[in-house]
Amino acid sequence: MSSRDEAQQLQLAFSLHRSGKFGDAAKIYRKIIKRNPRQPHALHSLGIIQAAEGNQDEAAQLMARSLAVQATNLDFMQNYATVLCRLGRFEAARKVCQSGLEIDGDHVYLLYVLAAALFKLGRLQESQAAFDRLLRIEPNHVAAITERSSVMLQAGQFDAAHADIERALSLAPAYAEAHVNQGVLRTQLKRYEDAIASFNRALTLDPSATNAWLALGQVLFELKRHHEAGLAFDKALSLGPDQTPAWLGKAAVLLAVNRPGEALGAYDRALALDPNSAVAWRGRGYALTSLGRHEHAAQAYDKAQLLEPNLPGLSGSRLQARLQCCDWGEFDADRSRLIQAIEDDKEPVLPFDCLAVPASLEVRLKCSRSWVAHNFPSGGEPVRRGERYTHDKIRVGYVSADFRQHPVTYLTAGIFERHDRSRFEILGISIGPNDHSEIRARVERSFDRFTDCATLTDEQVAARVRAEEIDILVDLNGFTQHARTGIFHRRPASVQVNYLGFPGTMGAQFMDYIVADPVLIPPLHQHGYAEKVAYLPHSYMPHDGASRLVSERAFARAEFGLPDRGFVFCCFNAAYKFNPDLFRSWMRVLAAVEGSVMWLSQANATAIGNLRKQASAAGIDASRLVFTQRLSSSADHLARHRLADLFLDSWPYSAHTTASDALWMGLPVLTRIGETFAGRVAASLLNAVGLPELITESREQFESLAIDLATQPPRLAAIKDRLARNRSSSALFDTTLYTRQLENLYAQMYDRLQQGMSPEHIHVDA
């Protein structure tokens, strides 16, 4: 092909290209390139077509070839830099722009792409400087003004961002991107409804604005409007399925509505697009954890940690997954890493994930404070501003996600029913799922007013609490699953209480009291709690005999794989409470008591396998570990306690409801008391039931007493006889007495409030 023919063919291709006949133009460009592989305009124009059709990789290759021929062509440079940005190759785009600006320092488009690339690289000051330079040349460049507001938003300079957004909208009221940034700013300022209005305005102007759909989905998710958030993410995906943020948003929604299997699929789609997304790997771990696939969850968390070691909540979730599998191969290193992360403020750790790890009171307090500071920063006006109500009765509101078949509800149902209605008005605020169970129906009936707030936002629930004029608001969740700490962060009540659900401090200024007892929090430990301690005289843990009915069935040992003869130790605690130090102690006890077995709750297959290996490594026949299946009837579960001889507790996270159940069934519990709340609950229960001699203070003492009780039948029989007598007479199982004493604490809290006094440690006499 002659030069003249080539020029004519190029002009024809250009004409077809301009008229939108990309396919025909591309054929000619390819024909020219085949004959002349260095024809710059054919290469570059074909690259533009490939970019328009979504083939960014091929576009970049073609444009790079064109620039190799005409290295100073500024049009080529700006298009190439744009494609590199689409591919996420921001450093390469920056270098191309810098080269072009050395030729023409006032090239507006190259300055724009340079500033955008620097922003994506996190080089905010340089990005701002590039936008400033562009705007000195072209002051009314709306896109540049809007994008500079993005930089200001990222830098936390909200006033500057607001000024840019307002200027952009004054110049171009119908510019959708400026409305999106306005929504992002309003989201940052927690003006959520205004943010939604901005995003909807942007979408009215440009229904295909994917970033608006994403931002709308995120704010709706923040507001717990999960169905609407899911629709927004689905819309974004319909516009382009290859969007990692949209899949991440969709996955988070699916997890929030308890559809972990589908969430796992969404996280996998995100990872197919971006295998290096630490957030996606962490989310995959969350989904697998919810599905009970703890071994695979641990592997997902491992990947996330390699990519982003300080991702919030990651270290705790990773260690928790390994504990669920009884995988202790790196226990000491994992524990040290977790404690160091807390002490150095490197990573917020979910306080619940720290409970089963040996740690001091100070570390646990810092863990809670860091988590609250990260997730619930100070600022904003409280919903209630110190008003004092003058009701005839003290209004107490119980907030829980667990008004269903859940240990906390089984423990508290009797309290709700027994509250003195002449002195108290009792309100139930449900923030969790309704399982339509018998216990759910029972607690609904037990409140003076019961409100299902599961679909409401934290702000809406807080407003409801304020409208009800509740005096004392009780959090039955703390940092457990489905907790809604954001409600309490908004301060809807003047007195807010951390009670029962979470065994430890919440580390929050907006929580006034923690309900405990002198064993759980002795005076020397008060420094480890952000709340003031409201002391019950016996155990802090309530009991409800009506929900702990016992089956009359007489089980045989063989029904649960237990030997016909031999001493039966048991521990029905969850596997994540176990650790190598504890397990070695148990194995030494088994070794010393011939023919004995350890009866444990059914765990996942990986945990069972690991525990059997650990037993064998300790010289114990693995068949002496007996795992019992879960029973659908709690009455039958309680009845089978009669087959055991002694409950061996775990540490540093002791038995809680499981210890209460054992004592209720006349089964002695041997515990080793710890320093922290979670490690002292079993000791609290034993003290209240009159068996303090079963509280040990060291591993050696624990093992020695376990062996003595197993090998000296009269000594154990005497303890069982005393437990049987105390069962009906001790304070531990007296729900009415417990309720009166709890009401005494509420009355003291209320009186201090009415007198204008700040919270202080309070006590109830026995």
Secondary structure, 3 states (H helix, E strand, C coil): CCHHHHHHHHHHHHHHHHCCCHHHHHHHHHHHHHHCCCCHHHHHHHHHHHHHCCCHHHHHHHHHHHHHHCCCCHHHHHHHHHHHHHCCCHHHHHHHHHHHHHHCCCCHHHHHHHHHHHHHCCCHHHHHHHHHHHHHHCCCCHHHHHHHHHHHHHCCCHHHHHHHHHHHHHHCCCCHHHHHHHHHHHHHCCCHHHHHHHHHHHHHHCCCCHHHHHHHHHHHHHCCCHHHHHHHHHHHHHHCCCCHHHHHHHHHHHHHCCCHHHHHHHHHHHHHHCCCCHHHHHHHHHHHHHCCCHHHHHHHHHHHHHHCCCCCCHHHHHHHHHHHCCCCCCHHHHHHHHHHHHHCCCCCCCHHHHCCCCCCHHHHHHHHHHHHHHHCCCCCCCCCCCCCCCCCCEEEEEEECCCCCCHHHHHHHHHHHHCCCCCEEEEEEECCCCCCCHHHHHHHHHCCEEEECCCCCHHHHHHHHHHCCCCEEEECCCCCCCCCHHHHHCCCCCEEEECCCCCCCCCCCCCCEEEECCCCCCHHHHHHCCCEEEECCCCCCCCCHHHCCCCCCCCCHHHHCCCCCCCEEEECCCHHHCCHHHHHHHHHHHHHCCCCEEEEECCCHHHHHHHHHHHHHCCCCHHHEEEECCCCCHHHHHHHHHHCCEEECCCCCCCCHHHHHHHHCCCCEEEECCCCHHHCHHHHHHHHCCCHHHEECCHHHHHHHHHHHHHCHHHHHHHHHHHHHHHHHCHHHCHHHHHHHHHHHHHHHHHHHHCCCCCCCEECCC
